[in-house]
Amino acid sequence: MKLSPQFLGYLFGEPDYWAPGDYAEYNADGVLSRIESFSQQPRWHIHTKDMPFSTYMAFEPKTDSTTYIVVGDSDHLGMREMKRRLLDNLRSTEYQDPFMFHAMIVHETFLDAKTVITPVRHQLYDQLDRVDNYSKKSAHERGKGDLEELTIGLHVVSQEIDSMTAGTDMTSMIVRRLIKGHTRYRESLGSVALVNSSTKTADALDYLAESVDAQRRWLESYKARKDIAMNLVFNLVTLQDAATSTTIAREAKADGTSMKVIAALTMLFLPGTFLSSVFGMTMLSNHVKWWLYVALTLPLTILVVATWWMWQSYPPLWSLLQNLRRRRRAQVNIIHGQNVAMV
């Protein structure tokens, strides 16, 4: 049997990510003599090590014979269903379109996607409900642990949706190649009756293509809703961090105010403490009158408090003094450099 070499790797059941194949051969008169079509169906259960379905079809108009090779897990429900349908078609006396069985295989494997997409859709809705409930809580009731769980849950859903979108794209590619090959086959038919009989398969392929496109639109909708939820979670995290920073700044400001009060009280009592230490010396204790302590403490305290008040109230004045001091130092350095150069 003549077999396309591109299909040989599929016989071992290894996952392949190449595009589906569709080839045709014509004789010297330009009449179609052979059609080949092969593909490997996407694996929807990516967390299991199931063998992917691989299908090879060859049709020869001269002998009106169709050869199919299907590689897959024999215990899979889809494989048993395809065997049953194939036996029903073989018992039928009606015209058998060579692409019909290939279309049924794609249809059965695509139906298997429902068992995966439905749980992911429910998981997405659960996460969206959790995000809505979390957003309704007050700032004091929101915990970072809940945000971590929401982020991880949405990340898992995102990975599942991305893999399903890739599987849908591969299914759409397979269906398009089948439509292309079937169109080539219909154009080679000389009998109007055969063309009319193959219309059923053409309609089935068109319906399958539209169904795959519809499923992809739903997956894109799920992904868009997931992205909106992720943005909301990110904004909530940003708001929570901003609220935390505001609280820290408010507490720091309160601490700064307290430090200013402590500094003011320290400066208020510092002159008196200093003079009491001086007058308490042994050498002065018998020669200093008490009124002298009061006469010196009051003006010294007023001087210290006034200096501190001016320092806090007129910072540009002190900046101006510092700038003048820097300029004076620069001029001195320039003059010193000139003197050194002259020497």
C-alpha positions in Angstrom: 0.0 0.0 0.0 1.3 3.4 -0.9 1.5 5.5 2.2 2.5 9.1 2.6 5.9 9.3 4.5 4.6 12.2 6.6 2.1 9.9 8.3 4.7 7.3 9.4 5.5 9.2 12.6 1.8 9.1 13.5 1.7 5.3 13.6 3.7 5.3 16.8 1.1 7.4 18.6 3.5 10.2 19.5 2.0 13.7 19.8 2.9 15.8 16.8 2.4 19.5 16.2 2.7 19.7 12.5 0.0 20.8 10.2 -2.5 18.4 8.6 -1.6 17.0 5.2 -3.7 17.1 2.0 -2.2 15.8 -1.3 -3.6 15.0 -4.7 -2.2 13.2 -7.8 -3.4 13.7 -11.4 -2.7 11.5 -14.4 -1.4 12.6 -17.8 -4.9 13.6 -18.9 -5.3 15.9 -15.9 -7.8 13.6 -14.2 -7.6 13.1 -10.5 -6.0 9.7 -9.7 -5.4 9.8 -5.9 -6.3 11.9 -2.9 -4.5 11.7 0.4 -5.5 13.4 3.7 -4.0 12.8 7.1 -4.0 14.6 10.4 -3.6 14.2 14.1 -6.4 15.4 16.4 -5.5 17.7 19.3 -5.4 16.2 22.8 -8.0 17.9 25.0 -7.0 16.1 28.2 -3.5 17.5 28.4 -3.1 16.3 32.0 -3.3 12.7 30.9 -1.0 10.7 28.7 -3.7 9.5 26.2 -2.6 8.6 22.8 -3.8 11.2 20.3 -6.1 10.2 17.4 -4.3 10.1 14.0 -6.2 9.5 10.8 -4.9 8.7 7.3 -7.2 8.5 4.3 -6.4 7.6 0.7 -9.0 7.6 -2.1 -8.4 6.2 -5.6 -11.2 7.1 -8.1 -10.1 4.5 -10.6 -10.9 1.6 -8.3 -13.4 3.6 -6.2 -11.6 2.4 -3.1 -10.9 4.3 0.1 -8.3 3.3 2.7 -8.4 4.5 6.3 -5.8 4.1 9.0 -6.8 5.2 12.4 -4.3 5.3 15.3 -5.5 5.8 18.8 -6.4 4.3 22.2 -8.7 1.4 21.6 -10.3 1.8 25.1 -11.3 5.4 24.4 -15.1 6.1 24.1 -14.5 8.0 20.9 -12.7 5.1 19.3 -15.6 2.7 20.1 -18.1 5.2 18.7 -16.2 5.5 15.5 -16.0 1.8 15.1 -19.7 1.5 15.5 -20.4 4.2 12.9 -17.9 2.7 10.5 -19.7 -0.6 10.7 -23.0 1.1 10.1 -21.6 2.8 7.0 -20.2 -0.4 5.7 -23.6 -2.1 6.0 -25.3 0.7 4.2 -26.0 0.4 0.5 -26.0 4.2 -0.1 -23.1 6.0 -1.7 -20.2 6.5 0.8 -18.3 9.8 0.5 -14.6 9.0 1.2 -14.4 12.1 3.4 -17.4 11.3 5.6 -15.6 9.0 8.0 -12.8 11.5 8.4 -15.4 14.2 9.2 -17.0 11.9 11.8 -13.6 11.4 13.5 -13.0 15.1 13.7 -16.5 15.6 15.0 -16.2 12.9 17.7 -12.8 14.2 18.9 -14.2 17.7 19.0 -17.1 16.6 21.1 -14.5 15.3 23.6 -13.6 18.9 24.2 -16.9 19.5 26.0 -15.8 17.3 28.9 -12.8 19.6 29.4 -14.2 23.1 28.5 -17.3 22.8 30.7 -15.3 22.2 34.0 -13.0 25.1 33.1 -15.9 27.4 32.4 -17.4 26.5 35.8 -14.0 27.1 37.4 -13.8 30.5 35.7 -17.2 31.5 36.9 -16.3 30.4 40.5 -13.2 32.6 40.4 -15.2 35.5 39.0 -17.7 35.2 41.8 -14.8 35.2 44.3 -13.3 38.3 42.7 -16.7 40.1 42.9 -17.2 39.1 46.5 -13.7 40.2 47.4 -14.1 43.6 45.7 -17.2 44.2 47.8 -15.3 43.8 51.1 -14.0 46.8 52.9 -10.3 47.6 52.9 -9.9 46.2 56.5 -11.6 42.9 55.5 -9.4 42.2 52.5 -6.5 39.8 53.2 -3.5 39.2 51.0 -4.0 35.5 51.4 -7.3 35.8 49.5 -5.6 37.8 46.8 -2.9 35.1 46.4 -5.5 32.4 46.0 -7.5 34.4 43.5 -4.3 35.1 41.4 -3.3 31.4 41.4 -6.8 30.3 40.5 -7.1 32.8 37.6 -3.6 31.7 36.4 -4.6 28.1 36.3 -7.8 29.0 34.3 -5.7 31.1 31.9 -3.4 28.1 31.2 -6.3 25.8 30.6 -8.0 28.3 28.2 -4.8 28.9 26.3 -4.3 25.1 25.7 -8.0 24.8 24.6 -7.6 27.7 22.3 -4.6 26.0 20.7 -6.6 22.8 20.3 -9.4 24.7 18.7 -7.1 26.3 16.3 -5.7 22.9 15.3 -9.2 21.5 14.8 -10.1 24.5 12.6 -6.9 23.9 10.6 -7.9 20.2 10.1 -11.4 21.1 9.0 -10.2 23.7 6.5 -7.8 21.1 5.0 -10.7 18.6 4.8 -12.9 21.2 3.1 -10.1 21.9 0.6 -9.6 18.2 -0.2 -13.3 17.5 -0.4 -13.8 20.4 -2.8 -11.1 19.0 -5.0 -12.8 15.6 -4.8 -16.2 17.1 -5.8 -14.7 18.9 -8.7 -13.4 15.6 -10.1 -16.8 13.9 -10.0 -18.4 13.5 -13.4 -21.8 12.3 -12.2 -24.4 14.9 -11.0 -25.8 12.2 -8.7 -22.5 11.7 -7.0 -22.1 15.5 -6.6 -25.5 15.7 -5.0 -24.7 12.8 -2.7 -21.4 14.4 -1.6 -23.3 17.6 -0.7 -24.2 16.1 2.6 -20.5 15.7 3.5 -19.8 19.2 2.3 -22.6 20.6 4.5 -21.3 18.6 7.5 -17.8 20.0 7.1 -19.1 23.5 6.8 -21.2 23.0 9.9 -18.2 21.6 11.7 -16.0 24.5 10.7 -18.6 27.0 12.0 -19.0 25.1 15.2 -15.2 25.2 15.8 -15.2 28.9 15.1 -18.1 29.4 17.5 -16.2 27.4 20.2 -13.2 29.6 19.7 -15.2 32.7 20.1 -16.5 31.4 23.4 -12.9 30.7 24.5 -11.9 34.2 23.5 -14.8 35.5 25.6 -13.7 33.4 28.6 -10.2 34.7 28.2 -11.4 38.3 28.0 -13.4 37.9 31.2 -10.4 36.3 32.9 -8.2 39.3 31.8 -10.7 41.7 33.2 -10.7 39.8 36.5 -6.9 39.7 36.6 -6.8 43.5 36.0 -9.3 44.0 38.8 -7.2 41.9 41.2 -4.1 43.8 40.2 -5.9 47.1 40.8 -7.1 45.9 44.2 -3.6 44.9 45.1 -2.3 48.3 44.0 -5.0 50.1 46.0 -4.3 47.9 49.1 -0.6 48.7 48.8 -1.4 52.4 48.4 -3.6 52.3 51.5 -0.8 50.5 53.4 1.7 53.2 52.3 -0.7 55.9 53.3 -1.1 54.4 56.8 2.7 54.1 57.2 3.1 57.7 56.1 0.4 58.9 58.5 2.1 57.0 61.4 5.5 58.4 60.4 4.0 61.9 60.4 2.6 61.3 63.9 5.9 60.1 65.1 7.6 63.1 63.6 5.2 65.4 65.4 5.9 63.6 68.7 9.6 64.0 68.1 9.2 67.7 67.6 7.3 68.0 70.8 10.0 66.1 72.6 12.7 68.3 71.0 10.8 71.5 72.0 10.5 70.3 75.7 14.1 69.3 75.7 15.2 72.8 74.5 12.9 74.4 77.0 14.5 72.7 79.9 18.1 72.3 78.5 19.4 75.9 79.5 18.1 75.5 83.1 19.6 72.0 83.3 22.9 73.3 82.0 23.1 76.2 84.4 22.1 74.1 87.3 25.0 71.8 86.5 27.4 74.7 86.3 26.2 76.4 89.6 26.2 73.0 91.3 30.0 72.8 91.1 31.8 72.8 94.4 33.8 75.8 93.6 30.7 77.9 92.9 28.2 76.6 95.4 29.2 79.0 98.2 29.7 82.1 96.1 26.6 82.2 93.7 23.3 83.7 94.7 20.0 82.1 93.7 18.7 85.1 91.8 21.7 84.9 89.5 20.6 81.5 88.3 17.1 82.8 87.5 18.6 85.9 85.8 20.7 83.7 83.5 18.3 80.9 82.9 15.4 83.0 81.6 17.2 84.9 78.8 19.2 81.8 77.8 16.1 79.8 77.5 14.4 82.5 75.4 17.5 82.7 73.2 17.6 78.9 72.6 13.8 78.7 71.8 14.0 81.7 69.5 16.9 80.2 67.6 15.1 76.9 67.1 11.9 78.7 66.0 13.8 80.7 63.4 15.5 77.6 62.2 12.2 75.9 61.6 10.3 78.9 60.3 12.9 80.4 57.9 14.7 77.5 56.2 15.5 79.6 53.1 17.5 82.0 55.3 19.8 79.2 56.4 20.0 77.8 52.9 21.1 81.3 51.8 23.8 81.4 54.5 25.0 78.0 53.4 25.2 79.1 49.8 27.2 82.2 50.8 29.5 80.0 52.8 30.1 77.7 49.8 30.8 80.6 47.5 33.2 82.1 50.0 35.0 78.7 50.2 35.1 78.5 46.4 36.6 82.0 46.1 39.2 81.2 48.7 40.2 78.0 46.8 40.4 80.0 43.5 42.7 82.6 45.1 44.8 79.9 46.7 45.1 78.1 43.3 46.2 81.3 41.6 48.8 82.0 44.3 50.2 78.5 43.9 50.4 78.9 40.1 52.2 82.2 40.4 54.8 80.6 42.7 
